Amino acid sequence: MSKIIITGGAGFIGSNLVDELVARGDEVHVIDNLSGGKQENLNPAAIFHKEDITNFSVIRPLFDEVEYVFHLAALPLVQYSIEHPIETNEVNVGGTLNVLTAAKEAGVKKVVYSASSAAYGDQAIMPLVEEMPAKPKSPYGLQKYIGEMYCRIFSEIYNLPTVCLRYFNVYGPRQNEEGAYALVIGKFLKQKREGLSLTITGDGTQTRDFVSVHDVARANILAMEKEVGGGEVFNIGAGQNYSVNEVAKMIGGEVEYIPARLEPYVSRADNRKAREVLGWTPTVSLAEGLKELTS
């Protein structure tokens, strides 16, 4: 049994990871200010600390005697970061620096950082490989990439083992369905339940690599267990992309097209590095994942 911290553990991805670690028998501590996470997502077997990662003096004592840290807390929405760059920078960059510093001072064995495929921006070649230069198109993409750089630096100069997982479009139980910033699958499912048209930005031909939250949680655990820790970056995506139009067709219902927004047009992960180094392979197809959410 390990003592583990998960920042953002009341959120969508974090709470699913908490469940997996609790099931393993680990002592799991959740740090979350509930700005995006939800009380009802919290596993009752986890120890909850309602704190903000931007407050270093408050979170620092929580890291004592902790072996592993999964850093998922963030303001994770591209459009929101465009509208609120200062606020998102304070959380996504400043908060990450606080978490890394606390982990370093406490002698944590490893930090697994939730990075984002938003760091790639638009690339001329598909699929996306980790060696490509970052070309973020939003403050969020830049902020998450800065977090990766901080992880590498903390590994190099402070000997804090870190691993960075670049998530692609994660979906699954507890995904955000509310508000203007809901991600596409959650938004579509909510609209269908309410008898509304599925709203598609632009012409719907833009593609995304959708990866199940169950596979993402397993990738985090493998990153903790494997002998990596020098700030390595791994794509965590299914390796297959679908257009938004195709996703709408799979869910079913009338569609309505609305103005396009600033976002990468094509996205698909090359996940060979995660397969070879972490021993991770995606196991949940998009059809299977949608069936879970609609059954």
Sine and cosine of phi, psi and omega as CSV:
sin_phi,cos_phi,sin_psi,cos_psi,sin_omega,cos_omega
0.00,0.00,0.74,-0.67,0.01,-1.00
-0.92,-0.38,0.51,-0.86,0.14,-0.99
-1.00,0.00,0.84,-0.54,-0.17,-0.99
-0.76,-0.66,0.63,-0.78,0.16,-0.99
-0.95,-0.31,0.69,-0.72,0.18,-0.98
-0.84,-0.54,0.93,-0.36,0.12,-0.99
-0.98,0.19,0.64,-0.76,-0.07,-1.00
0.96,0.28,0.44,0.90,-0.09,-1.00
-0.96,0.27,-0.09,1.00,0.11,-0.99
-0.99,-0.14,0.02,1.00,0.00,-1.00
-1.00,0.06,-0.09,-1.00,-0.07,-1.00
-0.86,0.52,-0.90,0.43,-0.05,-1.00
-0.95,0.32,-0.68,0.73,-0.05,-1.00
-0.85,0.52,-0.67,0.74,-0.04,-1.00
-0.93,0.37,-0.56,0.83,0.08,-1.00
-0.92,0.39,-0.61,0.80,0.08,-1.00
-0.92,0.39,-0.66,0.75,0.06,-1.00
-0.81,0.58,-0.73,0.68,-0.03,-1.00
-0.85,0.52,-0.67,0.74,-0.01,-1.00
-0.90,0.43,-0.67,0.75,-0.03,-1.00
-0.96,0.30,-0.61,0.79,0.08,-1.00
-0.88,0.48,-0.67,0.75,0.01,-1.00
-0.89,0.46,-0.47,0.88,0.06,-1.00
-0.97,0.26,-0.28,0.96,-0.04,-1.00
0.99,-0.12,0.20,0.98,0.02,-1.00
-0.97,0.24,0.42,-0.91,0.11,-0.99
-1.00,0.04,0.96,-0.29,-0.17,-0.99
-0.95,-0.30,0.82,-0.58,0.08,-1.00
-0.94,-0.35,0.75,-0.66,0.00,-1.00
-0.95,-0.31,0.79,-0.61,0.16,-0.99
-0.94,-0.34,0.88,-0.48,-0.05,-1.00
-0.38,-0.93,0.70,-0.71,0.03,-1.00
-1.00,-0.04,0.03,1.00,0.03,-1.00
0.89,0.45,0.36,0.93,0.08,-1.00
-0.95,0.32,-0.54,0.84,0.07,-1.00
-0.85,-0.52,-0.50,0.87,0.05,-1.00
-0.97,0.24,0.19,-0.98,-0.06,-1.00
-0.79,-0.61,0.64,-0.77,0.01,-1.00
-0.83,0.56,-0.63,0.78,-0.07,-1.00
-0.95,0.32,-0.24,0.97,0.06,-1.00
-0.98,0.21,-0.30,0.96,-0.15,-0.99
-0.94,0.33,0.77,-0.63,0.11,-0.99
-0.95,0.30,0.80,-0.60,-0.05,-1.00
-0.89,0.45,-0.31,0.95,0.02,-1.00
-0.99,0.12,-0.19,0.98,0.04,-1.00
-1.00,0.04,0.41,-0.91,0.02,-1.00
-0.99,-0.14,0.87,-0.50,-0.16,-0.99
-0.98,-0.19,0.74,-0.68,0.09,-1.00
-0.85,-0.53,0.95,-0.31,0.01,-1.00
-0.99,0.16,1.00,0.03,-0.04,-1.00
-0.65,-0.76,0.23,-0.97,-0.05,-1.00
-0.93,-0.36,0.76,-0.65,-0.04,-1.00
-0.92,0.38,-0.22,0.98,0.05,-1.00
-0.98,0.18,-0.12,0.99,0.00,-1.00
-0.97,-0.24,1.00,0.03,-0.13,-0.99
-0.88,0.48,-0.71,0.70,-0.09,-1.00
-0.89,0.46,-0.46,0.89,0.00,-1.00
-0.99,0.15,-0.67,0.74,-0.07,-1.00
-0.99,0.16,-0.40,0.92,-0.10,-0.99
-0.82,0.58,-0.72,0.69,-0.03,-1.00
-0.90,0.43,-0.37,0.93,-0.03,-1.00
-0.94,0.35,-0.31,0.95,-0.07,-1.00
-1.00,0.07,-0.18,0.98,-0.01,-1.00
-0.88,0.48,0.74,-0.68,0.03,-1.00
0.93,0.37,0.21,0.98,0.06,-1.00
-0.99,0.10,0.66,-0.75,0.00,-1.00
-1.00,-0.03,-0.68,0.73,-0.07,-1.00
-0.72,-0.69,0.56,-0.83,0.03,-1.00
-0.80,-0.60,0.77,-0.63,0.16,-0.99
-0.95,-0.31,0.90,-0.44,-0.09,-1.00
-0.98,-0.21,0.98,-0.18,0.00,-1.00
-0.91,-0.41,-0.26,0.97,-0.06,-1.00
-0.88,0.48,0.76,-0.65,-0.01,-1.00
-0.18,-0.98,0.25,-0.97,0.28,-0.96
-0.99,-0.15,0.99,-0.16,-0.38,-0.92
-0.99,-0.14,0.42,0.91,-0.12,-0.99
-0.89,-0.46,0.78,-0.62,-0.06,-1.00
-0.86,0.52,-0.80,0.60,-0.08,-1.00
-0.89,0.45,-0.63,0.78,0.02,-1.00
-0.89,0.45,-0.61,0.79,0.00,-1.00
-0.92,0.39,-0.53,0.85,0.04,-1.00
-0.91,0.41,-0.61,0.79,-0.02,-1.00
-0.99,0.11,-0.40,0.92,-0.08,-1.00
-0.69,-0.72,0.90,0.44,-0.10,-0.99
-0.91,0.41,-0.57,0.82,-0.02,-1.00
-0.94,0.34,-0.74,0.67,0.00,-1.00
-0.86,0.50,-0.72,0.69,-0.04,-1.00
-0.93,0.38,-0.55,0.84,0.04,-1.00
-0.91,0.42,-0.64,0.77,0.00,-1.00
-0.87,0.49,-0.62,0.79,-0.01,-1.00
-0.99,0.13,-0.78,0.63,-0.17,-0.98
-0.97,0.23,-0.47,0.88,0.07,-1.00
-0.97,-0.23,-0.83,0.55,-0.01,-1.00
-0.88,0.48,-0.67,0.74,0.02,-1.00
-0.90,0.43,-0.64,0.77,0.04,-1.00
-0.90,0.43,-0.67,0.74,0.05,-1.00
-0.88,0.48,-0.64,0.77,0.06,-1.00
-0.88,0.47,-0.70,0.71,-0.02,-1.00
-0.90,0.44,-0.70,0.71,0.01,-1.00
-0.90,0.43,-0.65,0.76,0.01,-1.00
-0.91,0.41,-0.69,0.72,0.04,-1.00
-0.88,0.47,-0.66,0.75,0.01,-1.00
-0.91,0.42,-0.67,0.74,0.03,-1.00
-0.88,0.48,-0.76,0.66,-0.05,-1.00
-0.91,0.42,-0.51,0.86,-0.04,-1.00
-1.00,0.04,-0.10,0.99,0.00,-1.00
0.96,0.28,0.57,0.82,0.02,-1.00
-0.89,0.47,0.58,-0.81,-0.04,-1.00
-0.95,0.30,-0.58,0.81,-0.02,-1.00
-0.27,-0.96,0.57,-0.82,0.14,-0.99
-0.91,-0.42,0.80,-0.60,0.11,-0.99
-0.96,-0.27,0.88,-0.47,-0.13,-0.99
-0.97,-0.23,0.75,-0.66,0.06,-1.00
-0.99,0.10,0.98,-0.20,0.04,-1.00
-1.00,-0.08,-0.19,-0.98,-0.10,-0.99
-0.57,-0.82,0.60,-0.80,0.10,-1.00
-0.92,0.39,-0.18,0.98,0.08,-1.00
-0.87,0.49,-0.32,0.95,0.05,-1.00
-0.89,0.45,-0.46,0.89,-0.05,-1.00
-0.95,0.31,-0.57,0.82,-0.13,-0.99
0.89,0.46,-0.58,-0.82,0.06,-1.00
-1.00,-0.03,0.80,-0.60,0.03,-1.00
-0.85,-0.52,0.50,-0.86,-0.05,-1.00
-0.98,0.19,-0.34,0.94,-0.11,-0.99
-0.88,-0.48,0.67,-0.74,0.11,-0.99
-0.84,-0.54,0.50,-0.86,-0.02,1.00
-0.98,0.22,0.18,-0.98,-0.04,-1.00
-0.99,0.17,0.78,-0.63,0.03,-1.00
-0.90,-0.44,0.46,-0.89,-0.14,-0.99
-0.88,0.48,-0.41,0.91,-0.05,-1.00
-0.98,0.18,-0.16,0.99,0.01,-1.00
-0.90,0.43,0.57,-0.82,0.07,-1.00
-0.92,0.40,0.64,-0.77,0.04,-1.00
-0.93,0.38,0.66,-0.75,0.04,-1.00
-0.63,-0.78,0.85,0.52,-0.09,-1.00
-0.86,0.51,0.55,-0.84,-0.02,-1.00
-0.95,-0.31,0.09,1.00,-0.06,-1.00
-0.53,-0.85,0.35,-0.94,0.12,-0.99
-0.83,0.56,-0.62,0.78,0.01,-1.00
-0.87,0.49,-0.75,0.66,0.01,-1.00
-0.86,0.51,-0.65,0.76,0.04,-1.00
-0.91,0.41,-0.70,0.71,-0.04,-1.00
-0.88,0.47,-0.67,0.74,0.02,-1.00
-0.93,0.38,-0.55,0.84,0.06,-1.00
-0.94,0.35,-0.63,0.77,0.07,-1.00
-0.86,0.51,-0.62,0.78,0.07,-1.00
-0.85,0.52,-0.64,0.76,0.07,-1.00
-0.87,0.49,-0.69,0.72,0.00,-1.00
-0.89,0.45,-0.63,0.77,0.06,-1.00
-0.89,0.45,-0.65,0.76,0.03,-1.00
-0.87,0.50,-0.72,0.69,0.00,-1.00
-0.88,0.48,-0.68,0.73,-0.01,-1.00
-0.91,0.42,-0.66,0.75,0.02,-1.00
-0.91,0.42,-0.53,0.85,0.08,-1.00
-0.94,0.34,-0.66,0.75,-0.09,-1.00
-0.96,0.28,-0.70,0.72,-0.13,-0.99
-0.97,-0.24,-0.32,0.95,0.01,-1.00
-0.91,-0.40,-0.01,1.00,-0.01,-1.00
0.85,0.53,0.55,0.83,0.11,-0.99
-1.00,-0.07,0.92,-0.40,0.02,-1.00
-0.89,0.45,0.76,-0.65,0.03,-1.00
-0.67,-0.74,0.46,-0.89,0.09,-1.00
-0.67,-0.75,0.64,-0.76,-0.02,-1.00
-0.89,-0.46,0.80,-0.60,0.01,-1.00
-0.93,-0.36,0.90,-0.43,0.02,-1.00
-1.00,0.04,0.99,-0.17,0.03,-1.00
-0.95,0.30,0.59,-0.81,0.19,-0.98
-0.99,-0.10,-0.61,-0.80,-0.12,-0.99
-1.00,0.09,0.99,-0.15,-0.07,-1.00
-0.99,0.10,0.68,-0.73,0.04,-1.00
-0.63,-0.78,0.27,-0.96,0.06,-1.00
0.57,-0.82,-0.18,-0.98,-0.02,-1.00
-0.83,0.56,0.68,-0.74,0.02,-1.00
0.97,0.23,0.18,0.98,0.06,-1.00
-0.90,0.44,0.43,-0.90,-0.02,-1.00
-0.95,0.32,0.81,-0.58,0.05,-1.00
-0.90,-0.45,-0.04,1.00,-0.16,-0.99
-0.98,-0.21,0.52,-0.85,0.22,-0.98
0.99,0.16,0.02,-1.00,-0.07,-1.00
-0.94,0.34,-0.31,0.95,-0.10,-0.99
-0.97,-0.23,0.16,0.99,0.02,-1.00
-0.87,0.50,0.61,-0.80,0.02,-1.00
-0.98,0.22,0.30,-0.95,-0.32,-0.95
-0.87,0.49,-0.71,0.70,-0.06,-1.00
-0.92,0.39,-0.70,0.71,0.04,-1.00
-0.87,0.48,-0.66,0.75,0.00,-1.00
-0.90,0.44,-0.72,0.69,-0.01,-1.00
-0.88,0.47,-0.70,0.71,-0.04,-1.00
-0.90,0.44,-0.65,0.76,0.03,-1.00
-0.91,0.42,-0.69,0.72,0.00,-1.00
-0.88,0.47,-0.64,0.77,-0.01,-1.00
-0.92,0.40,-0.68,0.73,0.02,-1.00
-0.87,0.50,-0.56,0.83,-0.05,-1.00
-1.00,0.01,0.07,1.00,0.03,-1.00
0.96,0.28,0.40,0.92,-0.03,-1.00
-0.98,-0.18,0.29,-0.96,0.12,-0.99
-0.93,0.36,0.52,-0.85,0.07,-1.00
-0.99,0.15,0.87,-0.49,-0.07,-1.00
-1.00,0.01,0.81,-0.59,-0.06,-1.00
-0.89,-0.45,0.81,-0.59,0.03,-1.00
-0.98,0.18,0.65,-0.76,-0.03,-1.00
0.92,0.39,-0.57,-0.82,-0.05,-1.00
-0.99,-0.10,-0.01,1.00,0.07,-1.00
0.99,0.16,0.05,1.00,0.01,-1.00
-1.00,0.08,-0.14,0.99,0.06,-1.00
-0.89,0.45,0.62,-0.79,-0.11,-0.99
-0.91,-0.41,0.46,-0.89,0.02,-1.00
-0.66,-0.75,0.46,-0.89,0.07,-1.00
-0.99,-0.17,0.96,-0.27,-0.08,-1.00
-1.00,-0.05,0.81,-0.59,-0.04,-1.00
-0.81,-0.58,0.71,-0.71,-0.05,-1.00
-0.93,0.37,0.61,-0.79,0.03,-1.00
-0.89,0.46,-0.46,0.89,0.04,-1.00
-0.91,0.41,-0.66,0.75,0.06,-1.00
-0.93,0.38,-0.58,0.82,0.02,-1.00
-0.91,0.40,-0.68,0.73,0.03,-1.00
-0.87,0.49,-0.66,0.75,0.01,-1.00
-0.92,0.40,-0.58,0.81,0.05,-1.00
-0.89,0.46,-0.65,0.76,0.03,-1.00
-0.87,0.49,-0.70,0.71,-0.03,-1.00
-0.92,0.40,-0.65,0.76,0.06,-1.00
-0.90,0.44,-0.63,0.78,0.04,-1.00
-0.89,0.45,-0.56,0.83,0.07,-1.00
-0.93,0.38,-0.65,0.76,-0.15,-0.99
-0.99,0.13,-0.55,0.83,-0.12,-0.99
-0.97,0.24,0.31,-0.95,-0.03,-1.00
-0.99,0.12,0.90,0.43,0.12,-0.99
-0.75,-0.66,0.46,-0.89,-0.04,-1.00
0.14,-0.99,0.40,0.91,0.01,-1.00
-0.96,-0.26,0.45,0.89,-0.05,-1.00
0.99,0.13,0.29,0.96,-0.01,-1.00
-0.85,0.53,0.55,-0.84,0.01,-1.00
-0.93,-0.36,0.72,-0.69,0.01,-1.00
-0.77,-0.64,0.74,-0.67,0.16,-0.99
-0.95,0.30,0.77,-0.64,0.09,-1.00
-0.88,-0.48,1.00,0.03,0.00,-1.00
-0.57,-0.82,0.29,-0.96,-0.06,-1.00
-0.95,0.31,-0.36,0.93,-0.05,-1.00
1.00,0.09,0.19,0.98,0.04,-1.00
-0.63,-0.77,0.67,-0.75,-0.01,-1.00
-0.89,-0.46,0.42,-0.91,0.03,-1.00
-0.76,-0.65,0.58,-0.81,0.10,-0.99
-0.96,0.26,0.37,-0.93,0.05,-1.00
-0.88,0.47,-0.57,0.82,0.08,-1.00
-0.88,0.48,-0.66,0.75,0.02,-1.00
-0.90,0.43,-0.65,0.76,0.03,-1.00
-0.89,0.45,-0.68,0.73,0.03,-1.00
-0.87,0.49,-0.64,0.77,0.01,-1.00
-0.92,0.40,-0.63,0.78,0.02,-1.00
-0.90,0.43,-0.61,0.80,-0.01,-1.00
-0.98,0.19,-0.62,0.78,0.09,-1.00
1.00,-0.01,0.57,-0.82,0.03,-1.00
0.79,-0.62,0.16,-0.99,0.07,-1.00
-0.93,0.38,0.50,-0.86,0.02,-1.00
-0.86,-0.52,0.43,-0.90,0.05,-1.00
-0.69,-0.72,0.77,-0.63,-0.03,-1.00
-1.00,-0.08,0.74,-0.67,0.00,-1.00
-0.84,-0.55,0.21,-0.98,-0.09,-1.00
-0.82,0.57,0.56,-0.83,0.04,-1.00
-0.92,0.40,0.34,-0.94,0.08,-1.00
-0.76,-0.65,0.19,-0.98,-0.05,-1.00
-0.94,0.33,0.91,-0.41,0.00,-1.00
-0.24,-0.97,0.44,-0.90,0.09,-1.00
-0.86,0.51,0.55,-0.84,-0.10,-1.00
-1.00,0.08,-0.64,0.77,-0.04,-1.00
-0.79,-0.61,0.63,-0.78,0.05,-1.00
-0.54,-0.84,0.76,-0.65,0.11,-0.99
-0.37,-0.93,0.74,-0.67,-0.09,-1.00
-1.00,0.05,0.66,-0.75,0.35,-0.94
-1.00,-0.02,0.93,-0.36,-0.09,-1.00
-0.97,-0.26,0.34,0.94,-0.04,-1.00
-0.88,0.48,-0.62,0.78,-0.04,-1.00
-0.89,0.45,-0.68,0.73,0.03,-1.00
-0.91,0.42,-0.61,0.79,0.04,-1.00
-0.89,0.45,-0.72,0.69,-0.13,-0.99
-0.97,0.22,-0.64,0.77,-0.11,-0.99
-1.00,-0.04,-0.69,0.72,-0.04,-1.00
-1.00,-0.02,-0.29,0.96,-0.09,-1.00
0.95,0.30,0.45,0.89,-0.05,-1.00
-0.98,-0.19,0.71,-0.70,0.17,-0.99
-0.70,-0.71,0.65,-0.76,0.07,-1.00
-0.92,0.39,0.65,-0.76,-0.08,-1.00
-0.88,-0.48,-0.24,0.97,-0.08,-1.00
-0.95,-0.31,0.90,-0.44,0.05,-1.00
-0.96,0.27,0.32,-0.95,0.02,-1.00
-0.88,0.48,-0.65,0.76,0.03,-1.00
-0.87,0.49,-0.68,0.73,0.02,-1.00
-0.91,0.41,-0.66,0.75,-0.01,-1.00
-0.91,0.42,-0.65,0.76,0.04,-1.00
-0.92,0.39,-0.58,0.81,0.03,-1.00
-0.89,0.46,-0.65,0.76,0.04,-1.00
-0.87,0.50,-0.62,0.78,-0.08,-1.00
-0.98,0.20,-0.33,0.94,-0.06,-1.00
-0.94,-0.33,-0.11,0.99,-0.04,-1.00
-1.00,0.05,0.00,0.00,0.00,0.00
